[in-house]
Amino acid sequence: QRLIEKMEEMGLPCREESEGRGYPASDAASSVLDTLRLTAEHLGAEEVTGFEAVRVRRDAEGFVAEAADGRREWAKLLLLTTGGRAASKFAGYDLARALGHSVTPLIPALLPFKTDAAAIKGLNGVRCKCAATLLCSGKQILREEGEVLFKDYGLSGICIMDLTRHLTPAVKSPAVELDLFPDVAEDALSVLFAARVPLLPGDTAADFWLGLLNPKLGRALWSAAALPDTAALTPGQWQKLARTAKHWRFEGLTPCGWRQAQ
């Protein structure tokens, strides 16, 4: 909130979207950069471009930055804003060490999960608002609600990435469980499913999900529940579908690496 207020003081109107995401009203990230640059110029800052700092050192009055071609720039204040390891191969850690800072071990975070391709076949690009739970040896570590994005390699989206922040060396063989209907209890969901059948235009599994779930997602869920391709199911089968929809588990997950870290 403090950052948004500061940007608005500089003349950049902002708005907040779902899950805490803040954006300039223009929807263009360049507006943030332009606002910062124009404000710095207004305050009398000198802008130097084409200067790749490869070394930095202190002097009696401030800091000296040296470029690869030997040029030097002096400043009273030095900010290392190179971005983290996930943003760039050159992330400024050597410059920080040269100034006496310590650098803790680097671990990629905010990651998608790779999973068994068969479990998500045909779902690439499908988004779903649901609840996701991170499990270790069947024990719940964290539950997040938000949007899950299915990719051809696995599970992504903000709430999945939030779960991966809690991966530690102690978490062996992590699993994720999706609850596609977090606001409905399992028994009530089973009743809801069975009550839909007389209202459907057809009696296939594809007809069943009309208006309820993305049809691709519905087909994958039906397959995960190992049900016959018909909406004429027994009460026990409706219960099984409801249980799968509330506890759709993906096991044998592998966190993606630096290239996909946020």
N, C-alpha and C positions, 0 to 999 in steps of 0.2 A: 504494500500500500504506500509506503514511503517513497519507493521508486516511481510509482505511477504519479503521485502528487508532485514529485520533483520534475518529471517529464512535462506535466501539465503546466508547471510554472514556466517552463521553457517554451510553451506555446504548442505542445503536442497533445491533442486530445486523445484519450485512451478509453478502452472499454474492456470489460471482463467477460470472458466466455466460460463455458462449463469447465469443471475440474480445475478451477483456479488459473486458467490461462489468460494472460493479459495481452492485448493487441493494440497498436495504434488504430485510430478510427479509419485510417486509409487502408488498413489491411496489408500494408507494405512494410517489410522490415527495413527497407532503405530509409523510410521516414525517420526511424529512430537514429540511424547513423547520421543522416543529414542534420537533424536537430542538434545532436551532440557537436558536430563539426562547426555548424554555424554559430552555436553558443560559444564555443571555444574561440572562434575567430572574433566574435563580438567582444570577448573579454581580453583580447590582445594577444592570444597565443599564436606562436609561429608554427606553421605546419611544414614539416619536412617529409617528403615522400621519396621512394626509391632508395631507402637507407636500411639495409638489412643488418641489424645489430648482431654481431657475433661474439662480442666481448663487452662486459661492463665492469667498472671499478669505481670505488669511492675516491674522492679527493677532499681537500680541506673544506671546500664550500658546498659540495654536492656530489654529483655523479657524472662520469664520463662514459659515453657509449661509443664503441668503435665498430665501424662497418668492415665488411670483408675487403673493400678496396683501400682501407687505411684512413678514410675520413673519420672525423670525430665530432661528436655533439656533446655539449655540456648542459646540464639542467640541475636545478636545486632539488627537484623531486623526481623520483623514478618510479613508474608503475609498470610492473610486468603483467601485461594483459595479452599474452600470446594464446590463451585458450588452453584447455587441458589436453591430456594425452588422447582422448577420444576425438578431439577436434582437429588435431594436427600432428604430423610426425615430429615437428619442432615445437615443443610445448614450453620452452623456457626454463626447464629444470636445471640445466647446466648453468644458466645465468644466475638462478637463485642460489645454487651451491657456491658459485664464485663470490657471492656477497655474504656468505656465512650461514645461509639458511639450511635447514635439514629437509630432506625429502623422504616422506614415508613410502613404503612399498606401494606400487601402483597396481590397482585391480580394476578391470573394466566394470562399470555398473550401469544401471538403467538399460537393460538388454532384452532383446526378444529371446524366446526359447526355441531351440530346434527340437522337433519331435518326429515320431514315426510318420512317414509320408502317407501311409495307408489310412491313418486315422483322420487326416485332413484333406484327403483327395477331393479335388473339385471346389475347395473353399477359398482359394486364393483371392484376396480382395474383399471378402465378406466381413462386415462389421456387425458387432452385436453388443448391446448394453446388457451387462449381467454382473454377477459377483464371481470373483476368482479367489481361490484359496490356495496358498502355498503349503504343501505337506512334506514332512520328512519322516519316514518310517511310520506313516499313517497318522502322525501327530500334526495338528494345525499349528503353523508358525504365524501366518498373517492372512487376513481376508480383506480384499479390496473390492469396491464396486466401481464400475466405469465401463469404458468401451474396450472390447477385445477385438483385435484385428487379426484375422486368419491370413497367413502367408503360405506360399507353396512349401516353405521349409519348416513352418511351425506357428507359434503363437506370439503376437505382438500387441501393441496398443499401450496406452498410458498405464492402465491398472496392472498389466503384466510386467511392464518395466518397473513399476513401483515394487512389485513383489521381489524382483531380482536384487533390489538394494539390500535385502535381508539374507542373501546367500552368504554363508561363511564356510570355511573349511570343514566345520562340524556338520554341515548339511550334506549328507550323502544321498545320491539318487533322488533328487527332488521330484515331486509330482505336483501337478496343478489340477484342481477340481473346479469345473465351471458350473455355476447355478444360473441357468438361463431364465428362471422365473423367481428371482430373489424375494419378490413381494407376496408369493403364494406358497402356502405349506404343501408338503408332498401329497397328503391325503386329499386336500382340496383340489390340487392340480389334477389328480387322477379322476376325480368326479367331473371336473371341468372338461377334461379330454373326452370322457365317455358321453357327456351331454352334447358335445358338438356333432356327433355322428348323424343324428336325424336332420341336422340343419345343412349338411354338406351337399353340394351339387353332384358329387360322385363318391365312390367308396374306396378309392385308392389312397395309398399313403401320401402321394403328391397332393391330392385334393384336401387332405386333412389339415395341412399347414396354411391354407389360404387365409391371409390376413393375420396369422398368429406368429409365424416366424418366417425369416427368409427361406424360400423353398429349398435352396441348396443346403442350408444349415439344417432344415427339418429332415431332409433325406439322410444326411450324415448322422443325425441323432437317432433316427429310426434304425439305421444300420447298426449303430453302436448298441442299441437295445436288442439287436438280433430278432426283430419281429417280422412276420410275414407281410407281404406287400398288399395289405388290405386294411381298411379302417374298421372292419368288422371284427374287433378284438374282444377277448374275454375280459372280465373285471381284473383278473390277475395280470393280464398283459398290459392293460391300461396302467395298472400300478407300477409295472416294470418300466414303462415308458416315462411315467412321472418321476420315478426314482432316478432314471438315467438323466433326465432333464435337470434334476436338482443336484446330481452328483456325477457329472460327465468328467471322468478322470483321464488325464494324459500322463503317462509314466515314462520312465527312461528319458527324461528331458536333459538337454545339454544347453547351458547358457551360450549365446553367441559371443564372439570375441570383440576386439577393439574396433574393427571396421564398422560394426553396427551398434556400438555403445553410444549412448546419448550424453 
